[in-house]
Amino acid sequence: MKDRSGVGVEAPCYTLINFPSDVEQPSELMLRSELEKGDLKAKTEALKKVIFMILNGERLPSLLMTVIRFCLPLQDHMVKKLLLIYWEIVPKTSPDGKLLHEMILVCDAYRKDLQHPNEFIRGSTLRFLCKLREPELLEPLMPAIRMCLEHRHAYVRRNAVLAIFTIYKNFEMLIPDAPEVVSNFLEVEQDMACRRNAFLMLLQVDQKRALEYLTACLEQIGTFGDILQLVIVELIYKVCHHNPSERTRFIRCIYNLLNSNSSAVRYESAGTLVTLSTAPSAIKAAATCYIELIVKESDNNVKLIVLERLAQLKETSTNEKVMEDLVMDILRILSAPDLEVRKKTLNLVLELLTSRTVSETVMFLRKEVARTHNSVEHDDTGKYRQLLVRTLHQCCVKFPDVAPSIIPVLAEFLSDSNELAASDVLLFMREAAQKFPHLTPTITEKLLEIFPQVQSAKVMRFTVWILGEFVNTKEDIESVIGQIRTCLGELPLYESEMKKAAGLETDEEKENRESSESKPAGSGEKSSSRLVTSDGTYASQSAFSMTQTKKTVNIPSLRKYLIDGDFFIGASLASCLAKMVRRLCLQRRTTTEDRHKFVAETVFIMTSILRYGVSTLPAKKITADDTDRILLCIRVLVEDNERLNKAFVEDCGKALAYMLHEQAEFEAIHKKKKKDVIVQPDEPILFNQLVSKNDIVNGEDVFETSLSQAVGFNPKKSDGGDFSSSKLSKVTQLTGFSDPVYAEAYINVNQFDIVLDVLLVNQTDDTLQNCTLELATLGDLKLVERPTPIVLGPQDFTNIRASIKVASTENGVIFGNIVYDVGGAASDRNVVVMSDIHIDIMDYILPASCTDAEFRAMWAEFEWENKVGVNTSITDLHQYLQHLLKSTNMQCLTPEKALLGDCGFMAATLYAKSIFGEDALANLSIEKPIDNPNSAVTGHIRIRAKSQGGYVCT
């Protein structure tokens, strides 16, 4: 267990033993025999079995005196520990509620143990007394408990303070001067754990004395232990909130604790400082403390938690201005190896970026990009490089002035084998060239420079498209065509490849040979294959060495793709050439000779690709689609068709601008931002406590609205405030109204666990003893701890909490019973069977968004797929889409404008992500006859995920 400060407190005594689940329950007679006649080992085992049986609901009243006679006098430490557990759980009262006479003997044993010379026995007994709820047993022990405060061992003193604390809290009349006693103890105590317990008691029962002690030692707080410092932080937090005038008195103390050696103390101090002061210096000190914690802590969960707190500091406008100056400090967090930490850090930096800090930020990110090139490649390196590219992309979009310094760095990614980073670089360059025309020459220059080194066909197609769209001048077009000719090799393709297949020398090889033979002898390249050593003799050679020294044939990149049968890049190349040349031909300053020259050269390239594609030489023949595309491009160049010219020269650019505009709108809609609440200066203030039942404000009944919101029902929602939005919808009835014990549970789904808040109501006139909630689970659910037995009085009720750990996103079932005794006899045990609780996986799936490229990559990668037919009475396509989004907690990635219109077909992509990081993809394809408006929607939904898990469409 932990208190607010995070320091562990003593656990119950019965957690010292792990009880086996397969222990046979012997009879009372057998246990009595082992306790009376057995040796020490037999008595220990018998006592364990007795404890196990009592914890499972057995009473065993006849064994009480046997334990007192034969186990209580023993001095063995194991027996002593078992006895403390036994005295804690054994019933100490008779059925009429009076204390058993045998407990007088037990009380005497307590007193002897409190005076025992062994410090462990004393401390364990004091811990046990914290659990005791019988004042008749505690009253004779008070002098011995007071004496333990002066014991030489800190373990005894520490537990003595806890015992006094719990006794004073439960039975104040037994020790009315406890605050004074503990205050005097605190002044002379040196052990930090003892001081912490004493200070914690004063904090709870007498804050005035705690403040007096804190004021007296304000200058020494830095030398205290972390457990005491955490309690001091808690006291300052409470006092300053109840009495704001005390802030100036203790704010310096919180500042000093920000430099504590303990990470927990620094974390709590930073959180307390933010709540106590809104001054820029306080916000900066807290943020700096959070950053240091993230950088120095090794646990990724701690990093993520503190990073969330750091992100919360920028919610207000004043804090955001302070945080903007800490951007470079926040970037230090990128040294963490976890990808999620880096992602959240970069998102936070982007939100805080300003024109003052963008230059330094870009310089740092450029160095980080260079560092990824030199690091060892692993799974997260490529993803991290992609994150850096996207961050630099967004920096350029927000601050175009830094784009010239970023483009050369990002252009190096185009020759990288990792398509993720290269694709993002091209997306950035495409958007930059469209939005910032003054950067177009720089972008095209870098693309031409890196063009021959591109290693991916997809990146090559993307590069060719950008060049074809944004290259305008004659000189640039000549450079692009020259690079394309270089990357294609000797043309025409068909004839040159036929010569190679026949073993003949091609024109290109002939030119290379002639140029090498014409070089002088001292040019550095040897025309002869003979090797000469340093002393002038010929080196020995063999056929093997000569074969290995042969120059390997280096096939240009574009030619290699075409040889492998990838003619899609040939179609892209044809479109690029057609757009460039047609744009040049439409310019008035272009001469007829230049037009004919460029048209002839580009048509020659296209026909070479087309002829080679229909031949038998490539690995795969050209497809009909690519053939039609290349023929269309030839037609555009040969004919002067106004419609084709407009489509190639103008419409492509307009479509790109429209797509980028729609993409920006889509991101702005789905970006989660805090909405500003605008309040007019003359707007009246409404106090709900003063509203009567008859008041109507803005056409609504304020009283009914407030009452509905109090039970979790929000009628102001756009969906009408149905019952599913109410917290009451999470309440599950477990037993019937006519059962002796009525039970219902509120299911609270947290991130990685489920908390069941179970209400138990005793509907009888009897006292229900050992009332136990027995739970079991199916699926990837695990019960964290078993609820402890309780006693329910007549017509009484209580709440029991049970925590259940969730391992993965799967449907689960929780079931169990309620077991109780009536009259204290084991023969009167009763069982009430509860209804099953079904855990819906929709509570773990949240709407999310991703790029189209990421969606396509995941769709191709994921193996598990489920195809579900649409069976509904809904007659409108858009209405069914909204119904599906609401039912599955998914987000539609298809832009809303793309779904407009009244056609009889709709296709949309959906995406969601679970809290465990699992992705869920869906594709909706539905239709309905246009001529029959009353017909229902038909179609199917395809769901894909990495594994089957719990993704079931209902």
N, C-alpha and C positions, 0 to 999 in steps of 0.2 A: 504494500500500500504506500501511497505518497500523499503528502500534504500539498498545499498550493505552491510551496517553495520548491517542490520536487525532491525533498529529502525523504528517504525511506524511514518509516516508523516501524516499530516492532510488530511482527506478524503474530496471529493467534498461535497459541501453544500447540494446537493439534496439527499444525503444518510441519511439525518436526518429524513426522512419520509418514511414509508412503504405504498405504494399506493395499494389499493385493486384492484383486477383484474375484479371485477364485477360492477364497478361504471358506472352508466348510464351517457351518455354525454348529458347534457342539451343544450339548444340553447343559443346563445349569448345574446338575449333579456332577458332571464330568469336570466342569470348570472349578467347582468348589473343591473337588478332590485334588486337582492340580495346585490350587492356591494354598491348600492346607498341608499337603504331604510332599509336594514336589520340591526339587532343589531350586537354586536361584534361577537357572536357565528355564526350567519348566514354569516357574512362577512368572517370569518375564513374558514368555510366550502366551500363557493363560491370560495375563493382564492385557496383552495386545488384542487377544480375541474378544475379551469383554468389551474393550473400547470400540472395537470394530462393530460388534453387535449393537451397542447402544447408539452409535452413529447411524445405524441402519434402522433405528426405530424401536429396538427392544428395550424394555424397562429394567429387567433383572434386579428387582429390589432386594431379593434375598441374599445377594452377593455383597451387599454394602458392608455388613458387619464382618464378613470373611476377609474382605480387602483391608479393613481397618485393623483386624487382629494379626494377619499374617504378612501383609505387604507394607503397612505404614511404618513398622519399626526398622525395616531394612534401610541400610545406608548406601546401597549401590546407586550410582548416578543414573543409570538407565531406568531403574525402577522409580527413582525420584521424578524423572521427566515424564514417565508414563503415568505416575500418580497425579501430577499436575494436570495432564490432559483428562484423566479420569474424573478429578474433582470439578473440572470445568463443565463437563457434559452430563454428569450423573444428576438425576433429579434430587434436589435437596429439600423439597417440601412434600408433605403428605397431601392426599387428595383434597383435604379441606383448606390447603394453603398455608399451614403452619410448618415451621422449620422442624426437621427430623431431630430427635434427641441424639442420634448417633453423630450428628455434625458437631456436637460439643467436643468430642474426641478429635475430630478432624481439625477444629479450630485450634486446639492445643498443639497439634502437629504443625499447623501453620506458624504458630508463635515460635516453636523450637527451630523451625527452618529459617525464620527471620533472624535468629540469633546464632545460626550455624557458623562455625569458623571458616567454612569454604565459601568464597565469594560467588562462585557459580550457583550454588544452591540458593544463596540469599537473593541474587539477582533474578533467577528463574522464578522464585516464589513471588517476588515483587511484580514481575510481569504477569504472573497468574492473577494476582490480586486486582490488576486492572480490569479483568474480565468478570470479577465477582460482583453480583448485584444483590447480595443479602446483607443489609446493614447490621443484622444481629451477629454475623460472623466477622464483620470488619471492625466493630467497635472495640473488642478486647485487643485488637492487633495494632491500634493506633500508636501506643508508646513505642512498640518495637519498630514500626515504620519510621517514626521520627528519628529514632536512634540510627537508622540506616543512612540518614543524611550525613552523618559524621564518620562513616566507614572509610577506611584507608583506600579502598579500591574504587576507581571511577565507575566501573560497571555497576556496582551496588548503588552508588549515589545517583547515577543516571536513571536507573529503574525506580529508585525511591521517589524521585521527583515526578516521574510519570504516574506512579501509584497515587501520590498525594493529589496530583492534578485530576485524575479520573474520580477519586473518592470525593474530592471537593465539588466537582461538577455534578455528581450524581446524588451525594448525601452531604450537603454543606454543613449539616449540624454536627457531623462527626469530627470535623476539623475546621471550625469557623475562622481561625487565624492563619489559614493556609497561605494567602497572599503575602502576609508579613513574614512568615517563616521562609518562604521561597525567596522573597526579596533579600532577606538577610543572608540566605545561602548563596545567592547570586553575587553578592558583593565580595565574598571571600573565596569563591570557587575559581579554580584555574583551568580545569579540563573543559575543552570546547564543547564536547558533546553534552556534558552536564549543564553548562551555561546555556546551551541552545534549548534544552528541554525546560529549564527554569524560565528562560525568557519567553518561550512559547506559551507557557502557562500564564505568565503575567499578561501577555498579549491577549489571551482569551478571557481572562477573568478580571484583570485590573490594569487597564491600559495606562492609567495615571502613573502607577509605580513603574511600568515598563518605560514610559516616556522619561521619567526622572532618571532611571538608570542609563537610558540612551543619551540623554543630555550630558550626563556626567562623563561619558566615555566617547564623545563624538570624535575626538582627535585620535583615538586608538582603534577605530573600527577597521582601518586597513590592516591591522595586525591580527584581527580575529580570524577564526576558521571559516570556511565557506558555509558550513551548515548554520552557523550563527549569523553570518552576514545575510543569508537568504531570509531568515526570520526578521531581521532588522528591516530589510527592504519591504517585507510584507506589512510590518508595523507602520512604516512611513507612508506606504500607499493608503492604508486605511485611515490613518490620522489626517493626512492632507486632504483626503476626499471629504471627510466629515467636517473638518475645520480648515478651509482654504487659507486662513491667515497664518497657518503653521508652515506654509510652503517655503517661505524665505528662510525659515529656521533650519530646514532639513535638506533643501535642494543641493547645498554644497556637499552634504554627505553622499547623496546619490551620485554626484559628479565623481567623487573619490572612488566609489565602488565600481565605476566603469573601468577602472584600472586594476581590478581584482585579478588574482591568479586563477580563479575559478571561472570556467565558461558559463556555468549556470548562473552565477552571481552577475556577471556582466550582461547576460541576456535579460534577466529579470530587472536589473537596474535600468537598462536602456528602455524597456517597455514602461517602467514606472516613470522615468524621466519624461517620456513623450506625453503621458497622461497628466502630469503635473504642470508642465510648462509648454507653451507654444512659441517660445522665443526662438529665433533662428539659430542662436548658439546651442540651445538644447537639442533642437532637431538635428543639427549637424553633428553634435557629439554622439547622439544615439545612432544615427546612420553610420558614422565612422565605426562605432562599436560593432554594429551588425556586420559591416563589411569585414572587419578583422576576424570576427567569429567564423564567417563563411570561409575565409581564406585559410584559416588555421585548423578548422575542424576537419577530420578525415571522413566522418560518416556522411554519406550522401543525403540521408533522410534529414539530418540536422541542417545541412546546407539548404535543402529545399524549404524547410520550415522557416528558417531565418530569412531566406530570400523572399518568402511571402510577406513576412513582417516588414522587410525593407521596401517592398513594392507598395504596401499599404501607407507608407509615410507620405507618398506623393499625392494622396487623394485630395487634399486641400491645396488651394492655389499658393498660399504662403509657403507651405512645405515644399511644393514643387520647385519654387525658385531656389530654395536651399539645396535641393537634391541635384539640380542641374549643374551645380559647381562640383559635384562629387562623381561626375561621369567617369573620369579617368581612374578614380579609386575603384569604382564598381567594375571596371574592365579587368581589374586584377583577379576577379573571380573566375575568369576564363582559364586560369591555370588548373582548375578542377578537371579531372578526366571524364566525369559523367556528362553525357550528352544532354540530358534533361536540364541539368544545372546551367550548362552553357546556353541552351536555348532560352531559358527564362531570363538569363542575364542579358543576352542580346536584345530581347524584347523590351526589357526595362531600359536599356541604354537608348534604344530608338525612341521611346516615349519621352525621354529626358533630353534628347539632343537639341541643341540650339546652334545658331550661327556662330556663337563664340567658341563652342567646343567641338564643332564638326571637323575642323581641320586636324586637331590632335587625335580625335577618335578615328578618323580615316587613316591617319598615319599609323596608329597602333594596329588597326585591323589589317593594314597592308603587311606589317611585320608578322602578324599572326598567320596570314595567308602564306607568306614565305616559309614560316616555320612548319606548316603542314606539309610542304613539299619535301622538306628534309627529314621529317619524322618517319618512323616505321609504319608501313601501311597495315591497317587492320580495319575491322568492320566500321568502326565509328569515325575513322579518319575522313573517309569520303563524305559522310553525312555532315561532319563538322565543317568540312571545306564548303559544302553546299550552303550551310547556314551562314558562313562568312560571306559568301557571294551574294546571298539574298539580302544580308544586312547592308553590304556596300551598295547594292542595287537601290534599296529604300533610302539610303543616305543621299544618293544622287538625285532621286526623285524629289526629296524634300529640299535639298540644297544643290541646285544644278552647278553652282560654282566649283564644286570639288570634283565634278565628273572628269575633267581632263587629266587629273592626277590618278584617277582610279582605272580608267580604260586601259592603259598599258599593262597594269598589274593583272587585270582580269583577262586580258587577251591571252596570257600565257596558259590559262586553263583549257583553251581550245585544243591544244596539242596533248592534253592529258587523256589517259585511257579511261578515266572516270567520266561517264556520260552525264551523271547527275550535275556535277559542278559546271561542266561545259555547256549543258543545256540552259542552266540558269544564267550563265554569262551571256549567251546569245539572246535570251529573253530580255535581259537588261539592255543590251546593245540595240535591240530592235525598238524597245520603248524609248531609249535615249535618242536614237536617230529620228524617231517620229515626233517627240515632244520638243527636242532642242536641235533645230536644224543646223546651228553653228557647230555642233559636234559631229555632224555627218562626215566631213572630210577626215577627221581624226579616226573615226570608227572604221571607215572603209579602208584607210591606209593600214590600220592594224590587222584587219581581216585579210587583206591581200598579203601582208607580210607573213602571217601564220598559216595561210591557206594550204601550202604544200605539206605542212607538218601534221595536219588533222588526221587522226587515226580511226575515227568512227564515221560510219556512213551516215548515221542520223545527224551528227554534228556537221558533216559536210553538206548535207541537204539544207540544213538550217542556214549555214553560212552562205550558200549559193543564193538562197531566197533573199537574204538581207542585201547582198550585193546587187542583185537584179532589181530590187525595189528602190534603193537609195543612190545608186551610181548614176550621174547625169552628164558629166562632161566627156568630151571626146577622148581626152588623155586618160581619164580613169577607165573608160570603156575599153580602150586599147590595152590597158594594164590587166583588166579582168580577163579579156579574151586571151591575152598572152599567158597568164597563169593557168587558165583552163587548158590551153594547148599543151603547156608544159606538163600538166598533171595527166593529160590523156595520152601523151607519148606520140609515136608516129601515127599519122593518119594517111589513108583510111585504115580503120581498125581491121577490117576483114582481110585485106591484102597483106598487111604486115603480119598478122597472126598466121595466115596461111604459109607465108615464107618461113616463119619460125617453126611451124609444124613440119614443113618439108626439109628443114635443116639448112635452108639457104640464108645468106647474109642479108639482113634488111638494110634499107637506106640509112637508118639511124646508126646502126652498128658500123656501116661502111664509113660514114662521116667521122665517127669516133676513132676508128682505126686510122684513117688518113690523117686526122689531126694529131694523133699520138706519134705517127711515123715522121711527121713533118717537124716535130720538136727537136731542138738541138740536143747534143749529147749531154751538155751540162745543165739541162733544164731540171734535173732532179728526178726524172722518171727513166728507168732503164728500158730500152727497146728490146734488149736481149733477155732471155730467161735464165742465162748463166749467172751463177753467184760467185763472187771473187772475195777471198779472205783478205785480211790486213797485210799478209806477207806477199800478195800477188799471185798466189796459186788459186786454182779453181776448187770450189767446195764440192764435195760429193753430193749427188742428188739421186732421188729414186722416184719411181712412178707415183708412190703414195704421197711424197712431199709435194710433188708438182701438181697433183690433183687437188691437194688441200689449199695451195696458193692461188688457184684459179679464182678470178673475180666472180663473185656471185651476181646474178642478174638482179638488178634493182628495178622493180616494176613501179611506175608512178601510181599514186593513190587512186585517182579516178579510173584509170585503166584497170587496176586490180579489182575494183568493185564491179565493173562491167564484165570482166572475165569470169568473176564468180557468179554472174547472173543477176546482180542487183541493178535492174534497169529502172527502178523507181528514181534513183539518183540521176539517171539519164533524162527522164521526163522533167525532173526539177531543173536540170541544167538547161534543157530546151526552153523552159519557161523563163528562166533568168536571161538567157541570150535574147529571146524574143522581146521581152520588156525593155531591155537596155537599148537594143538596136532600133526598135520602133519609137522609143522616146527620143533617140538621137535623130531619127529621120524626120520627126515632126518639128524639130527646131529649125528656124528659118535660116540660121547662119551655116547650116550644114550644106556642103556642096553635093551635087549629084554624084560625083566620082566617089566621095566618101561613103555615101549611102549605098551605092552598088558594091563597094569594096566590103563594107561590114555585113551587108546582107548575104553576099556570096560566101564569105568566110563562115558565118554562123550557120547558114544552110548546109554548107559542106560538113560541119561538125555534126549537125543533127542527122543528116543522111548517113554519115559513117556509123553513128550509134545505131540507127534504125536498121541498116543493112547487116551489121554485125549481130544484132539481136535476133533477126529472123533466120540466121544461119545456124549450122549445127556445132559451131565452135564453143560458145559459152556453156557454162555448167547448167544454166537454166535459160530457156528461151524467153524472149520478151513477152509480156502479157499484152492482151488486147487493149487494156486500159492505157498502159504506157505508150503503146503504138498510136492510139488515137490522140493522146496528148501531144506527142511529138509532131504528128501530122498537122494538128491544129496550129502549133507554133510555126511550122513551115508556111502554112497558109497565111498566118498573120503577117509574116515577113514578105511573102511574095505578092499578096493582094493588098491593096490600100483600102481596107474596109473600115468605115468610120465607127461602126458598132464594136468591131473587134479591137480597134485602136483604143476606144474609150474604156473597154473592159480591161485591157491589159495595162494601160498607162495610168488611168485615173481611178477606176473603181477599186483596184487592189489597195491603193493607199487609203481611200475612204473607208473601206471595210476594216483595215487595220486600226484607223483612228476610232471608228465606232466601237470596235471590240475592246480597245484599251479603255475607252470611256465607260463602257458597260462593266468592265471588270473592276474599275475603280469604284463605281457606284455599288457594285455587289459587295466589295470588301468593306466599304463604309457602312453599309446596312448591317452586316453581320459582325462588325467589330464592336466588342462590348465596351462601352464607355459610360461613365456616370453621367446621367442626365442632370442638367442644371435646372433647379427649381426656381422659377421666377415668381416672386411675391411682390405685389404692388404695395406702395407705401401706405395707401389708404384702405387696404383690404382689412376687414374686421378679423379679429382673432376669435376662434371658436374653441371654447372649453367644453369638452365632451361631458365632464362631470356636472356641468350646470345645465345640460340640455334636458328639457322635459320631453315627455312622451308625445306631445302634440306639435313639437317644432318641426317645421319643414324648411330645409335649406337647399336651394338650387334644385327644387323639384324632387327631393328625396327625403325620406324619413330618417333623420339622423340617429334616432334612438334604435331603430331596427337595424340600420347599417352597422352601428357600433356593436350591437349584440351579435350580429352575424359574424363580424370580424373577430370577436372575442372567442368564438368557438372554431375559428379557422376557416370560415366560409366567407369568401370575398365576392360580394355581388357586383363589384365594379369591374370585374374582369370582362374582357371582350367576349369570352365564350359564355357569358351569362352566369358565371359563378356556380357551375354545377357541383354536385356533391363530391366529385373526385378531387376537387381542389381543396376540400376541407381536411383538416387533421383528423376529424372523426372518421374519415374513410379508412384510416390506418388502424382503427380499433377492431380487433377480432374477438368475437364471443367464443369462449372456450368451453363453457358448461351451460346447462339449461337453467332457467329461472326457478325450477322446482327442485334442483339439486341441493343437497345440504350446504355445499360450498359453491358459490357462484364465482366465476373467474372470467376475466376478459383481459386482453393484452393489447398494449399500444406498441406497434412495431416501428422502431426508429432505426433507419438504415444509415449507418455512417460510412466512411470510406472503405474500411476493410473489415468491418464487423457489424453485427446486428445486436441492438440492445432491446430486449423484451422487458417492458414495464408492465408487470402482471398485477392486476387488482384482484385480491382474494376477499370475499365477503362471507362471513359465517352467518348463515340464515337460520341457524338453530339456536335453542336456548341452552346448549351445552358448551363447555369449554373444550376446544379442540386442541389437544396436545400433540407435539411432534408433527405438526402439519408441514408436510414436505412437498415441494414442487419437483417432481421427477421428470426430466426432459431427455429426449433422445433425438437424433438427427439422421437424415438421409441426404445423400449427395455430398458435395464438397463443403459441408458445414461441420464445425467442431465446437462442442460446448467447452467454454473456457474454464468455468468453475461451477461447481454444483451448488445450488441455493441451499442455505442452511435451514434446518427445521425451526419453526416458530410456534408460538402458542397464541391461539385466537380465542378471545373471550366471547361470550354470548352476544350475538348481533354485532360483532366487531368486524373491522376490516383492516387490511394492511396492503402495502405495495412491496412486491419482490422484484428485484432486477436480475436479469440473467444475460450474460454476454456470450455471443456466438461468433466465432471467427469464420470468415468467408475466404476460401482458397482460390476460387475462380468464378467466372461468370457462368453459372449453371443454375438451373432451377433446383430448389431444395425444399425439403419438408421437415417441419419440426412437430413432434408429437410427444405425448407423455400422459402422466396421471397426477392426481392430487391424493396423497396418502396422509391419513390422520388417525389419532387415537381418541377414544371417548372414555373418560373415567380413569385413564392412566393404566389400563390393563392391555397387554399385548393381544389378547384374544378379541378385543373390540376394535381392531384395526379396520379401517374403511378405505375404500378406493373409489375415486371419481375419475372416470376416463374423460380426457379432454379432447376436443376437436383438433384436427390437424391444422397447422399453420403453413400455408404455402408461400414461399418466398419467390417473388416475381423478379426475374432478371432485369426487367425494365428499370428497376430502381438503380441498377449499376451502369446503365448505358446512357450516355449524355450526347446531345447533338454536337457535332464538330465539323470542321471544314478542312479541305486540303485542295491542292492545285489539281488541274486536269491531268498533268503528267504523273503526279503521284497516284492518283486514282487509277489510271490505266496501268501503271506499274504494279500496283497491289492487285488489281483485277487479274492480271496475267500470272502473278506469282502465287496467289492463294489457291489451294488445292480443293478445299471443301466447298461444295455448292449445293444449294437447295432451291428447287424450282416449285413455286407455289402458284396454283391457279387462283384467279380472282373470282370469288363468289359473293356477290353483294347485291343489295337492292338499290344502291345509289345510281342515279341516272346521269350525273354530271361528272365529267372527267376531272375538273379542278377540285370539285368537292371531295372526290375520292382521294385525290392526292393529299389534301389537307387532313382528311381522316386518317390516312396511312401515316403521315408525319406525326400526328398526335398520338397514335397508338403505339408507334415503335420508337419514339424519342430520337428520330433521325432528322437530319437536315438535308434539304434539297440543294444540291450543288448546281443544278441547271438554272441559269438566270431566269428571273421571273418574266422578263419581256420575251424570252424565247418560248415561253409556254402560253403566251397570249394568242388569241385567235379562236375561231370556232370551227375547227376541223374535227374529223372523227377519230383522230389518233393522237396519242400523247406518249412521249418517252422521256424519262427523267432519271437522273442518277442521285442516289441518296447515300449519306455517309454518317456514321456514328462511331464513337469510341468509348470503350468501357473505362472505369476507373482503374483497371489493372493494366491499361495500355493496349488492350486488344482492339483491333480494327474490325468494323462491320461494314460491308459494302452491299448495296442493293441497286438493282436496275428495274425500273417500272416500265412496262410496256402494256398499255391499255387502249381500248378502242370502243366505239359504239356507232351504230348506223346513224348517219346524219338525217336520213329521211324518216326515222322513227325516234322522236325525242323522248318517248316514254320507255324505251328499252334500257335495260341495266348495263352497266359497264362490264366488259369482259376483257380478258387478257391474262397476264401472269407477272409474277415478281421473282426475280432471280437474286438470291442472296449468296454472298461469298464471304468466307472468313478463313483465317489461317488454320483453324481446327474447328471441329463441329461445335464444341462447347455448348452453350445454351442458346444460340441464335436460332430461335424458332419463330416463325411468323405466324401470328394467330389472327 
